[in-house]
Amino acid sequence: MPVLPPAYRWLSTLQPLPRMLREGLALIDTAEQAGPASNPVILAWAAELGGDVARAYRADSTAWCGLFMALVAQRAGKPLPANPLWALNWARFGSAAAQPMLGDVLVFQRSGGGHVGLCVAQDEAAYHVLGGNQGDRVSIARIARHRLYAARRPDYRIMPTTVRTYGVAECGTLSTNEA
């Protein structure tokens, strides 16, 4: 597992991690390339996904939270929603989750669209979310609870015992726009 930010190192002690979360954590700190060029790693994700995603995704200057989510879902053997590059389409993934838990897909509203990531933990004001295109990188960000549009649980054959709610202390600022 890559080096996690200090506030989230406890994740490395959990076994078994939900597969989508494990796949996503392996990509932490992957970042956009500065300037007009694109990070070839992020572009390779689109090629790996193939089909319409590969045809549509051409530059990391385009919002890529849905691309990140599609990649980790595919690598975890989960079916993708239609048009997975559109964050709000993830509101149709898996099954509705009344209470977000570790590894659930969280879909948020934001000005100009949506954002999607994986639930890591929560504090009183926010969800702590592993996602792509958060500060132009794969990171864990705090996103205000009131922005939650949908919480979706991946369909598990056997749900990992670690899938539950984890409360943590507030750390870092609230993300206001993940575009």
CORPE-V880584 format. One record per residue. PSI is psi in whole degrees, -180 to 180 (999 if undefined). NEAR is the number of other ideal C-beta (glycine too) atoms within 12 Angstrom. D_CENTER is the distance of its C-alpha to the mean C-alpha in Angstrom with 1 decimal. Layout:
BEGIN
PSI:NEAR:D_CENTER  PSI:NEAR:D_CENTER
END
This chain:
BEGIN
138:20:16.5  169:21:16.1  123:13:17.3  154:26:15.1  147:27:16.0  -40:14:19.0  -14:21:17.6  12:31:15.1  -22:19:17.5  -24:22:18.3  -33:33:15.3  -12:20:17.3  -11:13:20.0  131:25:18.3  133:13:19.4  144:17:18.3  146:30:14.5  139:37:12.7  -42:29:12.5  -40:45:8.9  -42:46:8.1  -44:28:11.1  -40:32:10.2  -42:46:7.0  -29:37:9.4  -18:24:12.0  4:37:10.5  141:34:10.4  1:23:12.7  129:33:12.7  156:22:14.0  154:30:15.7  136:18:19.4  148:12:21.7  -164:11:24.1  -18:9:24.4  159:13:23.4  150:24:20.0  120:27:18.3  -24:15:19.6  -46:24:16.8  -41:34:14.2  -34:26:17.1  -28:20:17.6  -44:37:14.2  -42:33:15.6  -40:19:18.8  -39:22:17.5  -33:29:16.0  -170:18:19.4  -138:18:21.1  -35:18:20.3  -48:33:17.0  -36:20:19.1  -34:12:21.7  -32:22:19.7  117:35:17.4  -14:17:19.9  142:20:18.8  -1:32:15.9  -13:20:17.5  139:24:16.0  133:32:12.7  21:44:10.1  -40:50:6.7  -35:43:7.9  -48:46:9.4  -48:51:6.6  -42:52:5.3  -41:42:9.1  -49:39:9.9  -35:43:8.3  -47:36:9.7  -45:26:12.9  -27:23:13.4  1:31:13.1  23:15:15.7  145:32:14.0  145:17:15.4  149:33:13.5  165:28:14.4  142:18:16.9  64:21:16.0  -13:40:12.2  -23:36:12.1  113:30:12.9  -44:42:10.0  -20:30:12.6  -19:27:13.4  -8:42:10.6  -7:30:12.9  7:22:15.1  145:37:12.9  -137:31:14.4  150:18:16.5  141:18:16.5  118:30:15.9  -37:13:18.4  115:20:17.0  136:35:13.3  172:31:13.3  126:43:11.5  -4:45:9.0  151:43:9.1  125:53:7.0  128:49:7.7  130:41:9.1  152:40:11.0  146:22:14.1  164:29:15.2  124:12:18.3  2:12:18.5  -135:24:15.6  -179:33:12.2  149:42:8.6  144:52:5.6  -173:49:2.5  136:55:4.1  128:45:7.6  -49:45:9.4  -174:37:12.6  154:31:14.5  -173:23:17.6  -31:15:20.2  -19:22:18.8  161:32:15.0  144:44:11.8  119:42:10.2  127:48:6.5  122:47:4.6  166:48:3.2  156:47:5.9  34:41:9.1  105:43:9.2  32:26:12.9  26:29:13.0  171:28:11.1  121:40:8.2  177:36:8.7  123:40:8.6  153:41:9.9  126:38:12.0  129:43:11.9  138:28:15.1  -38:23:15.5  -15:14:17.7  -8:31:15.1  127:31:13.4  -41:29:14.3  145:30:13.2  127:34:12.0  132:34:11.9  131:30:12.8  149:38:12.6  121:23:16.3  142:23:17.6  -50:10:21.1  116:11:21.3  129:21:18.7  144:24:18.2  -17:15:20.3  -6:26:17.6  99:28:15.7  180:21:17.0  133:22:16.6  119:28:16.6  137:20:18.3  165:27:18.3  153:18:20.3  133:19:19.2  127:21:18.4  172:23:17.8  162:14:17.9  135:24:16.0  136:28:13.9  -19:19:15.9  112:23:14.5  10:38:11.4  999:23:13.5
END
